Amino acid sequence: MTTSSGDSVLLHTEGRAAYLTLNRPEALNALTHTMVRTIADALDTWESDPGVETVVVTGAGGRGLCAGGDIRAIHRDAATGGAASAEFWRDEYRLNARIARLRTPYVAVMDGIVMGGGVGISAHGTVRLVTERSRIAMPETGIGFVPDVGGTYLLGLAPDELGTHLALTGAPVGAADAQLCGLADHFVPSEALPVLLAELAAAPVHDVLTRHVRPAPPGELDADRDWIDHCYAADTVEGIVDRLLGHGAQAAKDAATTLLSKSPTALKVTLASIRRARELGPLERVLEQEYRVSCAALAHPDLVEGIRAQVIDKDRAPHWRPATLAEVTDQDVDGFFAPRGEHGLHLAVSDSTQEVPW
């Protein structure tokens, strides 16, 4: 059976597998609200279908799975109050939780670029495949935003301070580093993907993986663990920057330069988000926190300005307000976490997480 939902999401079933393809290659498969709803409806249908034993998620176009949410739409909406963005995130974060608790094995092919919302629809899955082309990132601080879609949950679980480094800098990682940080499970050469995907229609996931999984090429983060773990353990963003600048490694100094180009407010809220996420428990509680933070960001000038500078005008010269870390107060940061009452996101915690032996 083959069906489609418009042109942006392609759905079909073959044998024992259901295939979902994000199909906006001209926008690197960036997610729209319609796409999020379509994916959620498809998962509801497939999870209740005994003939579907595996759900497979891929991206069209050959450049990546998904570059995130449609931030041009968020830019337009934020300038007029942000109501549509808040509704989009409500459904998107519910989808992220849904993926994490899906009873049917969910295979996410994280080939090529996987950023922001793309991480949300892949890294919460049962089986997360990366290739030599994978570039995975949560780059939100560069547009005056904060990692969401469960990103602070995932990065908070990364070993030591690796997740803090990735969250603050927005640095992309390849296959081995994604595995090290807990964002991916298995490396598969990209040339093997067509055969692997076809075989899932006829065989269980475990059997197919044993034929195609290989060791990933060496990564970069493991060699930098000493300075990352030391520098990012500081209590504040200012302290992190001071440690990075004072360290002998050139990579540490480069990281400091990167941080100083990001939104000061987004950096401080991101650090607080990661550290609070570690204490919140299940994914659902973290997504609820992220929803509060994301909605607060809609009312902050840095989000509109960051998207303008990076995506709309592309002058790469954002004017952050406040412009320095010292000007961002603890009270400013705490405001992002304020309860939203009946307007907040309230997620039930399910115990139906799919357990897999691979």
C-alpha positions as a Markdown table, in Angstrom:
| # | Residue | x | y | z |
|---|---|---|---|---|
| 1 | Met | 0.0 | 0.0 | 0.0 |
| 2 | Thr | 1.3 | 3.5 | -0.9 |
| 3 | Thr | -0.2 | 6.7 | 0.3 |
| 4 | Ser | 0.9 | 10.3 | 0.7 |
| 5 | Ser | -0.1 | 13.3 | 2.7 |
| 6 | Gly | 0.3 | 16.2 | 0.3 |
| 7 | Asp | 3.9 | 16.4 | -0.8 |
| 8 | Ser | 5.6 | 17.0 | 2.5 |
| 9 | Val | 5.3 | 13.6 | 4.1 |
| 10 | Leu | 5.3 | 10.3 | 2.1 |
| 11 | Leu | 3.8 | 7.2 | 3.7 |
| 12 | His | 3.8 | 3.7 | 2.6 |
| 13 | Thr | 3.8 | 0.1 | 3.9 |
| 14 | Glu | 5.6 | -2.8 | 2.5 |
| 15 | Gly | 5.7 | -6.3 | 4.0 |
| 16 | Arg | 6.2 | -6.0 | 7.7 |
| 17 | Ala | 7.5 | -2.3 | 7.7 |
| 18 | Ala | 5.9 | 1.1 | 7.4 |
| 19 | Tyr | 8.0 | 3.8 | 5.8 |
| 20 | Leu | 7.7 | 7.6 | 6.5 |
| 21 | Thr | 9.7 | 10.0 | 4.4 |
| 22 | Leu | 10.0 | 13.7 | 5.1 |
| 23 | Asn | 9.7 | 15.3 | 1.7 |
| 24 | Arg | 10.7 | 18.9 | 1.7 |
| 25 | Pro | 14.2 | 18.6 | 0.2 |
| 26 | Glu | 14.3 | 22.2 | -0.9 |
| 27 | Ala | 14.1 | 23.1 | 2.8 |
| 28 | Leu | 16.2 | 20.2 | 4.0 |
| 29 | Asn | 12.9 | 18.6 | 5.1 |
| 30 | Ala | 12.3 | 21.3 | 7.8 |
| 31 | Leu | 9.2 | 20.4 | 9.8 |
| 32 | Thr | 5.9 | 22.3 | 9.4 |
| 33 | His | 2.9 | 21.9 | 11.8 |
| 34 | Thr | 1.1 | 19.9 | 9.1 |
| 35 | Met | 4.0 | 17.5 | 8.9 |
| 36 | Val | 4.1 | 17.0 | 12.7 |
| 37 | Arg | 0.3 | 16.2 | 12.7 |
| 38 | Thr | 0.7 | 13.8 | 9.8 |
| 39 | Ile | 3.5 | 11.9 | 11.5 |
| 40 | Ala | 1.5 | 11.7 | 14.7 |
| 41 | Asp | -1.5 | 10.3 | 12.9 |
| 42 | Ala | 0.6 | 7.8 | 11.0 |
| 43 | Leu | 2.2 | 6.5 | 14.2 |
| 44 | Asp | -1.3 | 6.1 | 15.7 |
| 45 | Thr | -2.4 | 4.1 | 12.7 |
| 46 | Trp | 0.7 | 1.9 | 12.5 |
| 47 | Glu | 1.1 | 1.2 | 16.2 |
| 48 | Ser | -2.4 | -0.4 | 16.2 |
| 49 | Asp | -1.8 | -2.4 | 13.0 |
| 50 | Pro | -0.5 | -5.9 | 13.9 |
| 51 | Gly | 1.0 | -6.1 | 10.4 |
| 52 | Val | 3.4 | -3.3 | 11.0 |
| 53 | Glu | 6.4 | -4.6 | 12.9 |
| 54 | Thr | 8.8 | -1.7 | 12.2 |
| 55 | Val | 8.4 | 2.0 | 11.5 |
| 56 | Val | 11.2 | 3.5 | 9.4 |
| 57 | Val | 11.9 | 7.3 | 9.1 |
| 58 | Thr | 14.0 | 8.8 | 6.4 |
| 59 | Gly | 14.5 | 12.2 | 4.6 |
| 60 | Ala | 14.2 | 12.9 | 0.9 |
| 61 | Gly | 16.7 | 14.6 | -1.2 |
| 62 | Gly | 20.0 | 13.0 | -0.1 |
| 63 | Arg | 21.2 | 15.9 | 2.0 |
| 64 | Gly | 19.8 | 15.1 | 5.4 |
| 65 | Leu | 16.9 | 13.7 | 7.5 |
| 66 | Cys | 15.7 | 17.1 | 8.7 |
| 67 | Ala | 17.2 | 20.5 | 9.4 |
| 68 | Gly | 14.7 | 21.3 | 12.2 |
| 69 | Gly | 11.5 | 23.3 | 12.4 |
| 70 | Asp | 10.4 | 25.8 | 9.8 |
| 71 | Ile | 12.1 | 28.8 | 11.5 |
| 72 | Arg | 11.0 | 31.2 | 8.7 |
| 73 | Ala | 7.5 | 30.5 | 9.8 |
| 74 | Ile | 8.4 | 31.0 | 13.4 |
| 75 | His | 10.1 | 34.3 | 12.6 |
| 76 | Arg | 6.9 | 35.6 | 10.9 |
| 77 | Asp | 4.7 | 34.4 | 13.8 |
| 78 | Ala | 7.0 | 35.6 | 16.6 |
| 79 | Ala | 6.7 | 39.1 | 15.1 |
| 80 | Thr | 2.9 | 39.0 | 15.6 |
| 81 | Gly | 2.6 | 37.4 | 19.0 |
| 82 | Gly | 3.7 | 33.8 | 18.5 |
| 83 | Ala | 0.4 | 32.0 | 19.0 |
| 84 | Ala | 0.9 | 29.7 | 16.0 |
| 85 | Ser | 4.5 | 28.8 | 17.1 |
| 86 | Ala | 3.2 | 27.9 | 20.6 |
| 87 | Glu | 0.7 | 25.5 | 19.1 |
| 88 | Phe | 3.3 | 24.0 | 16.8 |
| 89 | Trp | 5.6 | 23.3 | 19.7 |
| 90 | Arg | 2.8 | 21.8 | 21.7 |
| 91 | Asp | 2.1 | 19.2 | 19.0 |
| 92 | Glu | 5.8 | 18.8 | 18.2 |
| 93 | Tyr | 6.8 | 18.0 | 21.8 |
| 94 | Arg | 3.9 | 15.7 | 22.2 |
| 95 | Leu | 5.2 | 13.9 | 19.1 |
| 96 | Asn | 8.7 | 13.7 | 20.6 |
| 97 | Ala | 7.2 | 12.0 | 23.7 |
| 98 | Arg | 5.1 | 9.8 | 21.5 |
| 99 | Ile | 8.1 | 8.5 | 19.6 |
| 100 | Ala | 10.0 | 7.7 | 22.8 |
| 101 | Arg | 7.1 | 5.6 | 24.0 |
| 102 | Leu | 6.1 | 3.9 | 20.8 |
| 103 | Arg | 5.6 | 0.2 | 21.2 |
| 104 | Thr | 6.5 | -0.5 | 17.6 |
| 105 | Pro | 10.3 | -0.4 | 16.9 |
| 106 | Tyr | 11.1 | 3.0 | 15.4 |
| 107 | Val | 14.1 | 3.1 | 13.1 |
| 108 | Ala | 15.4 | 6.6 | 12.4 |
| 109 | Val | 17.9 | 7.0 | 9.6 |
| 110 | Met | 20.0 | 10.0 | 10.7 |
| 111 | Asp | 21.9 | 10.3 | 7.4 |
| 112 | Gly | 23.2 | 13.8 | 6.4 |
| 113 | Ile | 22.1 | 16.9 | 8.3 |
| 114 | Val | 20.0 | 16.3 | 11.4 |
| 115 | Met | 19.4 | 19.5 | 13.4 |
| 116 | Gly | 17.0 | 20.8 | 16.0 |
| 117 | Gly | 13.5 | 19.3 | 15.3 |
| 118 | Gly | 15.2 | 16.6 | 13.2 |
| 119 | Val | 16.9 | 15.4 | 16.4 |
| 120 | Gly | 13.5 | 15.4 | 18.0 |
| 121 | Ile | 12.0 | 13.0 | 15.5 |
| 122 | Ser | 15.0 | 10.7 | 15.4 |
| 123 | Ala | 17.1 | 10.6 | 18.6 |
| 124 | His | 14.1 | 9.5 | 20.8 |
| 125 | Gly | 13.6 | 6.5 | 18.5 |
| 126 | Thr | 14.2 | 2.8 | 19.3 |
| 127 | Val | 17.0 | 2.4 | 16.7 |
| 128 | Arg | 19.0 | 5.4 | 15.6 |
| 129 | Leu | 21.3 | 4.9 | 12.6 |
| 130 | Val | 24.1 | 7.2 | 11.5 |
| 131 | Thr | 26.4 | 7.2 | 8.5 |
| 132 | Glu | 29.7 | 8.8 | 7.5 |
| 133 | Arg | 27.6 | 11.7 | 6.2 |
| 134 | Ser | 25.8 | 12.4 | 9.5 |
| 135 | Arg | 26.1 | 15.9 | 10.9 |
| 136 | Ile | 23.9 | 16.2 | 14.1 |
| 137 | Ala | 23.5 | 19.4 | 16.0 |
| 138 | Met | 21.3 | 21.5 | 18.3 |
| 139 | Pro | 22.3 | 24.9 | 17.0 |
| 140 | Glu | 19.6 | 27.0 | 18.7 |
| 141 | Thr | 21.8 | 29.4 | 20.7 |
| 142 | Gly | 23.0 | 30.9 | 17.4 |
| 143 | Ile | 19.4 | 32.1 | 16.7 |
| 144 | Gly | 18.6 | 33.4 | 20.2 |
| 145 | Phe | 16.8 | 30.2 | 21.1 |
| 146 | Val | 17.3 | 27.2 | 23.4 |
| 147 | Pro | 17.6 | 23.5 | 22.6 |
| 148 | Asp | 14.2 | 21.9 | 22.6 |
| 149 | Val | 12.4 | 18.8 | 21.3 |
| 150 | Gly | 13.9 | 16.9 | 24.2 |
| 151 | Gly | 17.3 | 18.1 | 23.3 |
| 152 | Thr | 18.1 | 19.3 | 26.8 |
| 153 | Tyr | 17.0 | 15.8 | 28.0 |
| 154 | Leu | 19.3 | 14.0 | 25.6 |
| 155 | Leu | 22.3 | 16.3 | 26.1 |
| 156 | Gly | 21.8 | 16.3 | 29.8 |
| 157 | Leu | 22.3 | 12.5 | 29.7 |
| 158 | Ala | 25.5 | 12.7 | 27.6 |
| 159 | Pro | 28.7 | 11.8 | 29.5 |
| 160 | Asp | 30.1 | 14.4 | 31.8 |
| 161 | Glu | 30.0 | 17.8 | 30.1 |
| 162 | Leu | 29.9 | 16.8 | 26.5 |
| 163 | Gly | 26.2 | 17.7 | 26.2 |
| 164 | Thr | 26.8 | 21.1 | 27.8 |
| 165 | His | 29.5 | 21.8 | 25.2 |
| 166 | Leu | 27.2 | 20.8 | 22.3 |
| 167 | Ala | 24.2 | 22.7 | 23.7 |
| 168 | Leu | 26.1 | 25.9 | 24.2 |
| 169 | Thr | 28.2 | 26.0 | 21.1 |
| 170 | Gly | 25.7 | 24.3 | 18.7 |
| 171 | Ala | 28.6 | 22.3 | 17.3 |
| 172 | Pro | 27.7 | 19.5 | 14.9 |
| 173 | Val | 29.0 | 16.0 | 15.5 |
| 174 | Gly | 29.6 | 13.0 | 13.2 |
| 175 | Ala | 28.7 | 9.4 | 13.7 |
| 176 | Ala | 31.1 | 8.3 | 16.4 |
| 177 | Asp | 30.6 | 11.4 | 18.5 |
| 178 | Ala | 26.8 | 11.0 | 18.2 |
| 179 | Gln | 27.2 | 7.5 | 19.5 |
| 180 | Leu | 29.5 | 8.7 | 22.3 |
| 181 | Cys | 26.9 | 11.3 | 23.4 |
| 182 | Gly | 24.0 | 8.9 | 23.3 |
| 183 | Leu | 22.3 | 10.5 | 20.3 |
| 184 | Ala | 22.7 | 7.5 | 18.0 |
| 185 | Asp | 23.1 | 3.7 | 18.3 |
| 186 | His | 24.6 | 2.2 | 15.2 |
| 187 | Phe | 26.8 | 3.1 | 12.3 |
| 188 | Val | 25.9 | 1.9 | 8.8 |
| 189 | Pro | 27.7 | 3.0 | 5.7 |
| 190 | Ser | 25.5 | 5.1 | 3.6 |
| 191 | Glu | 25.9 | 2.9 | 0.6 |
| 192 | Ala | 24.3 | 0.1 | 2.6 |
| 193 | Leu | 21.1 | 2.0 | 3.4 |
| 194 | Pro | 19.0 | 1.0 | 0.3 |
| 195 | Val | 19.5 | -2.7 | 1.0 |
| 196 | Leu | 19.0 | -2.3 | 4.7 |
| 197 | Leu | 15.8 | -0.4 | 4.2 |
| 198 | Ala | 14.5 | -2.9 | 1.8 |
| 199 | Glu | 15.3 | -5.8 | 4.0 |
| 200 | Leu | 13.3 | -4.3 | 6.9 |
| 201 | Ala | 10.1 | -5.1 | 4.9 |
| 202 | Ala | 10.9 | -8.8 | 5.2 |
| 203 | Ala | 12.9 | -9.3 | 8.4 |
| 204 | Pro | 13.0 | -8.2 | 12.0 |
| 205 | Val | 15.2 | -5.2 | 12.9 |
| 206 | His | 17.7 | -7.2 | 14.9 |
| 207 | Asp | 18.3 | -9.6 | 12.0 |
| 208 | Val | 18.8 | -6.8 | 9.5 |
| 209 | Leu | 21.1 | -4.8 | 11.7 |
| 210 | Thr | 23.5 | -7.7 | 12.2 |
| 211 | Arg | 24.2 | -7.8 | 8.5 |
| 212 | His | 24.9 | -4.0 | 8.1 |
| 213 | Val | 26.2 | -2.4 | 11.3 |
| 214 | Arg | 29.9 | -1.5 | 11.2 |
| 215 | Pro | 32.3 | 0.4 | 13.5 |
| 216 | Ala | 32.1 | 4.1 | 13.0 |
| 217 | Pro | 35.1 | 6.1 | 11.8 |
| 218 | Pro | 36.9 | 7.8 | 14.7 |
| 219 | Gly | 35.3 | 10.9 | 16.2 |
| 220 | Glu | 36.8 | 14.0 | 17.7 |
| 221 | Leu | 35.2 | 14.6 | 21.1 |
| 222 | Asp | 36.9 | 11.8 | 23.0 |
| 223 | Ala | 40.3 | 13.4 | 22.6 |
| 224 | Asp | 38.9 | 16.7 | 23.9 |
| 225 | Arg | 37.2 | 15.3 | 27.0 |
| 226 | Asp | 39.7 | 16.7 | 29.5 |
| 227 | Trp | 39.3 | 20.3 | 28.6 |
| 228 | Ile | 35.6 | 20.0 | 27.9 |
| 229 | Asp | 34.8 | 18.3 | 31.2 |
| 230 | His | 36.9 | 20.8 | 33.1 |
| 231 | Cys | 35.8 | 24.0 | 31.4 |
| 232 | Tyr | 32.1 | 23.3 | 31.2 |
| 233 | Ala | 31.8 | 22.2 | 34.8 |
| 234 | Ala | 32.0 | 25.9 | 35.8 |
| 235 | Asp | 28.9 | 27.3 | 37.6 |
| 236 | Thr | 28.1 | 30.0 | 35.1 |
| 237 | Val | 28.5 | 30.8 | 31.4 |
| 238 | Glu | 31.0 | 33.5 | 32.3 |
| 239 | Gly | 33.0 | 31.0 | 34.3 |
| 240 | Ile | 32.9 | 28.5 | 31.3 |
| 241 | Val | 34.2 | 31.2 | 29.0 |
| 242 | Asp | 37.0 | 32.2 | 31.4 |
| 243 | Arg | 38.1 | 28.6 | 31.7 |
| 244 | Leu | 38.1 | 28.1 | 28.0 |
| 245 | Leu | 40.1 | 31.2 | 27.3 |
| 246 | Gly | 42.6 | 30.2 | 30.0 |
| 247 | His | 43.1 | 26.7 | 28.8 |
| 248 | Gly | 46.1 | 25.8 | 26.7 |
| 249 | Ala | 44.2 | 23.9 | 24.0 |
| 250 | Gln | 43.5 | 26.0 | 20.9 |
| 251 | Ala | 40.2 | 24.1 | 20.5 |
| 252 | Ala | 39.1 | 25.4 | 23.9 |
| 253 | Lys | 39.9 | 29.0 | 22.9 |
| 254 | Asp | 38.0 | 28.4 | 19.7 |
| 255 | Ala | 35.0 | 27.2 | 21.7 |
| 256 | Ala | 35.1 | 30.4 | 23.7 |
| 257 | Thr | 35.1 | 32.5 | 20.6 |
| 258 | Thr | 32.1 | 30.6 | 19.4 |
| 259 | Leu | 30.2 | 31.1 | 22.7 |
| 260 | Leu | 30.9 | 34.8 | 22.6 |
| 261 | Ser | 29.1 | 35.0 | 19.2 |
| 262 | Lys | 25.9 | 33.5 | 20.5 |
| 263 | Ser | 23.0 | 35.1 | 22.2 |
| 264 | Pro | 24.0 | 35.9 | 25.8 |
| 265 | Thr | 20.5 | 35.3 | 27.0 |
| 266 | Ala | 20.1 | 32.0 | 25.1 |
| 267 | Leu | 23.5 | 30.8 | 26.5 |
| 268 | Lys | 22.5 | 31.4 | 30.1 |
| 269 | Val | 19.0 | 29.9 | 29.7 |
| 270 | Thr | 20.5 | 26.9 | 27.9 |
| 271 | Leu | 23.0 | 26.2 | 30.7 |
| 272 | Ala | 20.2 | 26.4 | 33.2 |
| 273 | Ser | 17.9 | 24.2 | 31.1 |
| 274 | Ile | 20.5 | 21.4 | 30.8 |
| 275 | Arg | 21.3 | 21.4 | 34.5 |
| 276 | Arg | 17.6 | 21.6 | 35.5 |
| 277 | Ala | 16.8 | 18.8 | 33.0 |
| 278 | Arg | 19.2 | 16.4 | 34.8 |
| 279 | Glu | 17.0 | 16.7 | 37.9 |
| 280 | Leu | 13.6 | 16.5 | 36.3 |
| 281 | Gly | 13.3 | 12.7 | 35.6 |
| 282 | Pro | 11.5 | 11.4 | 32.6 |
| 283 | Leu | 11.5 | 13.0 | 29.1 |
| 284 | Glu | 7.9 | 14.3 | 29.5 |
| 285 | Arg | 8.9 | 16.5 | 32.5 |
| 286 | Val | 11.8 | 18.0 | 30.5 |
| 287 | Leu | 9.6 | 18.6 | 27.4 |
| 288 | Glu | 7.2 | 20.5 | 29.7 |
| 289 | Gln | 10.1 | 22.6 | 30.9 |
| 290 | Glu | 11.3 | 23.2 | 27.3 |
| 291 | Tyr | 7.8 | 24.3 | 26.3 |
| 292 | Arg | 7.9 | 27.0 | 29.0 |
| 293 | Val | 11.3 | 28.2 | 27.8 |
| 294 | Ser | 10.3 | 28.1 | 24.2 |
| 295 | Cys | 7.2 | 30.2 | 24.7 |
| 296 | Ala | 9.1 | 32.7 | 26.8 |
| 297 | Ala | 11.7 | 33.0 | 23.9 |
| 298 | Leu | 8.9 | 34.1 | 21.6 |
| 299 | Ala | 8.6 | 37.3 | 23.7 |
| 300 | His | 12.3 | 37.9 | 23.7 |
| 301 | Pro | 13.9 | 40.0 | 21.0 |
| 302 | Asp | 16.8 | 37.7 | 20.4 |
| 303 | Leu | 14.8 | 35.0 | 18.6 |
| 304 | Val | 13.4 | 37.3 | 15.9 |
| 305 | Glu | 16.8 | 39.0 | 15.6 |
| 306 | Gly | 18.8 | 35.7 | 15.5 |
| 307 | Ile | 16.6 | 34.2 | 12.7 |
| 308 | Arg | 16.8 | 37.5 | 10.8 |
| 309 | Ala | 20.6 | 37.5 | 10.9 |
| 310 | Gln | 21.2 | 33.9 | 10.2 |
| 311 | Val | 18.3 | 32.9 | 7.9 |
| 312 | Ile | 16.4 | 35.9 | 6.5 |
| 313 | Asp | 19.0 | 38.6 | 5.8 |
| 314 | Lys | 22.0 | 36.2 | 6.3 |
| 315 | Asp | 24.3 | 39.1 | 7.3 |
| 316 | Arg | 25.5 | 36.9 | 10.2 |
| 317 | Ala | 25.6 | 40.0 | 12.4 |
| 318 | Pro | 22.9 | 39.7 | 15.1 |
| 319 | His | 22.4 | 42.5 | 17.5 |
| 320 | Trp | 21.7 | 40.7 | 20.8 |
| 321 | Arg | 19.7 | 42.4 | 23.6 |
| 322 | Pro | 21.3 | 42.4 | 26.1 |
| 323 | Ala | 24.6 | 42.3 | 24.2 |
| 324 | Thr | 26.8 | 40.8 | 26.9 |
| 325 | Leu | 26.7 | 38.0 | 29.4 |
| 326 | Ala | 27.2 | 40.3 | 32.3 |
| 327 | Glu | 23.9 | 42.1 | 31.5 |
| 328 | Val | 21.8 | 39.0 | 31.7 |
| 329 | Thr | 20.6 | 38.6 | 35.3 |
| 330 | Asp | 19.6 | 35.6 | 37.2 |
| 331 | Gln | 16.1 | 37.1 | 37.3 |
| 332 | Asp | 16.1 | 37.3 | 33.5 |
| 333 | Val | 16.9 | 33.6 | 33.3 |
| 334 | Asp | 14.4 | 32.5 | 35.9 |
| 335 | Gly | 11.7 | 34.2 | 33.9 |
| 336 | Phe | 12.0 | 31.7 | 31.1 |
| 337 | Phe | 11.1 | 28.9 | 33.5 |
| 338 | Ala | 8.0 | 30.5 | 35.0 |
| 339 | Pro | 4.9 | 28.2 | 35.1 |
| 340 | Arg | 2.3 | 28.8 | 32.4 |
| 341 | Gly | -0.6 | 27.3 | 34.3 |
| 342 | Glu | -3.4 | 26.0 | 32.0 |
| 343 | His | -1.4 | 27.3 | 29.0 |
| 344 | Gly | 1.5 | 25.0 | 29.8 |
| 345 | Leu | 2.3 | 21.6 | 28.3 |
| 346 | His | 1.0 | 18.7 | 30.4 |
| 347 | Leu | 2.2 | 15.3 | 29.3 |
| 348 | Ala | 1.3 | 12.0 | 30.9 |
| 349 | Val | 4.2 | 9.7 | 31.6 |
| 350 | Ser | 3.9 | 6.3 | 29.9 |
| 351 | Asp | 5.7 | 3.2 | 30.9 |
| 352 | Ser | 5.5 | 1.7 | 27.4 |
| 353 | Thr | 9.0 | 2.5 | 26.3 |
| 354 | Gln | 10.2 | 0.0 | 23.7 |
| 355 | Glu | 12.9 | -2.2 | 25.1 |
| 356 | Val | 15.3 | -3.6 | 22.6 |
| 357 | Pro | 18.4 | -5.9 | 23.0 |
| 358 | Trp | 20.4 | -4.2 | 20.3 |
